[in-house]
Amino acid sequence: MSHPSPIISGIQQRCGQCGQGKLYSSYLKLNESCPVCGRDMSSADTADGPAFFVGFGVLLILAPFLFLLPMSPLPLVPMILAFLVLCAAVIGLSLWLLPVAKGVLLNLQLHHDAEEASFAAREDD
């Protein structure tokens, strides 16, 4: 049996081993193990990676609008409404993409057996 792509299964928020089990029991709370194949998911920790990538990507896309809006000739009330819409877009897009990014990074970590870096002293003498 071939394993599904860790990226595709992460986007679908599914287990990277079987491609069927759900990764989350709630919004960003990971299951301890896959409900279908039993793969242990407690060994992987994505830390702040998903938040960084999502925040960077969303602001990269929406920052030009946030910078150009104050220079527009709009009256005050429509400008405030446009700022509120942009803020809602930043928050909504971030909340929508965060589980996807976490799923992709988690599946890549588990697929490649990534571990925490260790800087043990080497004895090459």
URCORRA-V382629 format. One record per backbone hydrogen bond with DSSP energy under -0.5 kcal/mol. NH is the residue of the N-H (numbers start at 1). CO is the residue of the C=O. E is the energy in kcal/mol with one decimal. If there is no record, write none. Layout:
nh: (NH	NH)
co: (CO	CO)
e: (E	E)
//
This chain:
nh: (9	10	11	12	13	14	15	19	23	25	26	30	31	34	38	41	42	44	49	52	53	54	55	56	57	58	59	60	61	62	63	66	67	68	69	70	71	72	72	79	80	81	82	83	84	85	86	87	88	89	90	91	92	93	94	95	96	97	98	99	101	102	103	104	105	106	107	108	109	110	111	112	113	114	124)
co: (5	6	7	8	10	9	21	15	13	29	29	28	23	39	34	32	32	41	46	48	49	50	51	52	53	54	55	56	57	58	59	62	63	64	65	66	68	68	69	75	76	77	78	79	80	81	82	83	84	85	86	87	88	89	90	91	92	93	94	95	97	98	99	100	101	102	103	104	105	106	107	108	110	109	122)
e: (-2.6	-1.4	-2.3	-2.0	-0.8	-3.4	-2.4	-1.2	-1.6	-3.0	-1.1	-0.7	-2.8	-2.0	-1.3	-2.4	-0.8	-0.7	-1.9	-2.3	-2.5	-2.6	-2.5	-2.7	-2.4	-2.9	-2.2	-1.9	-1.7	-2.6	-2.2	-1.6	-2.0	-2.3	-2.0	-0.5	-0.8	-0.5	-1.5	-1.8	-2.5	-2.4	-2.3	-2.3	-2.3	-2.3	-2.4	-2.6	-2.4	-2.2	-2.4	-2.4	-2.9	-2.6	-2.0	-2.6	-1.9	-2.2	-1.8	-0.6	-2.7	-2.4	-2.2	-2.3	-2.5	-2.6	-2.4	-2.4	-2.3	-2.5	-2.4	-2.0	-0.7	-2.3	-0.8)
//
